[in-house]
Amino acid sequence: MSKEWSNSQPQHFRPLPRPQVIVTLSCVLLTMFLAALDQTIVSTATPRIIADLGGFDRYTWITTGYLVASTTAAPIVGRLSDMYGRKWFFVGAVFVFIIGSILCGISRDMTQLILFRVLQGLGGGTIMAVTFIAIADLFPPEERGKYMGMLAACFGLSSVVGPTLGGFLTDNFSWHWVFFVNVPLAGPVIFLLIKYFPDNQDVRNSTERRIDYVGMILLIIAVVGLVIGLSWGGVQYGWGSPQVVGVLSIGVLASAVLIVVELKVPNPTLELALFRERMV
């Protein structure tokens, strides 16, 4: 490990009471499962949603909107949580995710559903980002591997359960419950997180707390351009169409500029030094 990177990282771990660790881990796993579940649960409910709301020409955005928002939010919130602590980012993300789920369930047309899915995706992306970081707050380095494996298993399980659960809820209740199911499961978690989630906010000077706004904007443009372009290609437009080529070009150009900017700023949104580490 390079000296520059190791010196910038905290080398201590503060153990927490076992009951606090168990409750926090349970809440983290449940919210992670729900956030990952919403990437797949809608797929089997889509035909019923289209029949009810219309908007067949935009139905792919039900999934794409969630993915774009969650993919954009994850790296930005991950960086901000390093500077300002993870607890309230996580609590706020669960709250946003629940509000987004309720609004999705009461949507009256396809446009509303897509917009509320974006809101839900912002909460879901933040949940997934902070979840993996939180493992380092709960467990010492020698134990983190097995709990990372639990998170990965949770994510995989949601991918398998999602389509089946979505079909069951749609057939036996309505497509609205594909979104409402998150509320009774995630709602009580907020109160447990407020009480038990560790608030390990690092003490940093003004330079280390300086937000890289340019990097964040470039990151958003790059992620949105690449995800939308890859989602459109071969589905809504041909790979050689002006729409796909144009959007992908914007994403690639923004990515290139982002790398240049992040190498020069003192407190980058993306720590590119990580990619020089063989372990990473």
HELIX and SHEET records of a PDB file:
HELIX    1   1 LYS A    3  ASN A    7  1                                   5    
HELIX    2   2 ARG A   18  LEU A   37  1                                  20    
HELIX    3   3 SER A   43  ALA A   45  5                                   3    
HELIX    4   4 THR A   46  LEU A   53  1                                   8    
HELIX    5   5 PHE A   56  ARG A   58  5                                   3    
HELIX    6   6 TRP A   61  TYR A   84  1                                  24    
HELIX    7   7 LYS A   87  GLY A  105  1                                  19    
HELIX    8   8 MET A  110  LEU A  138  1                                  29    
HELIX    9   9 PRO A  141  ASN A  172  1                                  32    
HELIX   10  10 TRP A  177  PHE A  180  1                                   4    
HELIX   11  11 ASN A  182  TYR A  196  1                                  15    
HELIX   12  12 TYR A  213  TRP A  232  1                                  20    
HELIX   13  13 PRO A  242  GLU A  262  1                                  21    
HELIX   14  14 LEU A  272  ARG A  276  5                                   5    
END                                                                             
